[in-house]
Amino acid sequence: MLKTILMSTLVSSMLLLSGCGGDDEGEAKLEIQKMLDKGDFNGVISRLEKSADNRDDYVTLASAYMGKAGLTITDIITAISSGEEEGSQDNSGFADFVKKISSASDKSSTPLADLDTARDYFKKVVGEKCTNGAVTRSLSDVEKNVCLYIGMASTGSAAVTIDLIAGDIGSFGSGDGEDYKLKASTCALNYAFDRTNDSDCTVSSLTDVKFTLINKTFTPLEITVSGDPESNTYHYLMNDANRTVLTKDYCLADDFTRYEDINAISGLYACPINENPDRNDTTTAGVLVDILNDGISSIANAVAGDVVDDINEFKCEILDGSYNSNNECISNTNNATIDLNSTDVDESAIIEYLNKENK
């Protein structure tokens, strides 16, 4: 499977470099390709971003932003396929994928923003066609590959998000004991979703705070977890759409200088990862539900075969099912068949999945 997908990626790259036009244009493209190969992603972005106006430029920029995020298509494909290749029978393929992607993306300080920008550039080529099965049947081979890339970037974003809301991603899905930060994060998700409290958590909702640099107002949440031997207080932000905003470190409401300790200076809050006032809030549920569903749909509509089976197995796992040799998802609750084509991952499924893997 891995060899097949890598060949598809290579063919796509060859197609994108075809039709180069004049010698100067061809040389410029080859030079940019060499920059990508060397990992000079910021150089590619600086070279192209202000002048990009065609398919090849958009795909190249998207590839550069994925590289800047610390991830390549090869990284993601390898992580998706490795569980199958290792013969894992523990039904924790997605948890293993999350850990592998998290390790690769640790080299970037802004992986989610970079992956988000990568998707934006990919979508300049195909728009929203990737999630429309009727439309994708008429896409060109290059466009189908772009849909595959969108799906890979989206799936990678979900993995990075789980890493962000967990305390020790290395223990995720391992059965080595509870990650109290991840438990607090699922409690925050649950509270924002329907204002109910998990019996294992205590949630305090504080006075709203406005982050002036992005002109957004959030409700700070403070959460403690029963049984936490260190009695930590975990800090979150909730927006007016009833979703927790993804945060990293702590900052003041009028300054995005980040501190690792909330007590470093007075007046610190959990700090939103999104520092762009023109972008919508980057939320935990938004990535784990909306973007993940779009990513799975993009892959399923763009390609066939083993890669779709692997992604469907991930989806089945999140929906608390078991994926059998007939490529069917069987519910672990009632033994019914789950139709993966018509069943989306929702917030309750994400919360249940995260809690299940946090043991």
Buried (B, 14 or more C-beta within 10 A) or exposed (E): BBEBBBEBBEEBBEBBBEEBEEEEEEEBBEEBBEBBEEEBBEBBBEBBBEEBEEBBBBBBBBBBBBBBBBBBBEBBBBBBBBBBEEEEEEBBBBBBBBBBBBBBBEEBEBBBBBBBBBBBBBBBBBEEBBBBEEBBEEBEEBBBBBBBBBBBBBBBBBBBBBBBBBBBBBBBBBEEEBBBBBBBBBBBBBBBBEEEEBEBBBBEEBEEBEBEBBEBBBBBBBBBBEEBEEEBEBBBBBBEEBBBBBBBBBBBBEEBEBBEEBEEEEEBBBBBBBBEEEEEBBBBBBBBBBBBBBBBBBBBBBBEEBBBBBBBBBBBBBBBBBBEEEEBBBBBEEEEEBEBEEBBBBBEBBBBBBBBBBE
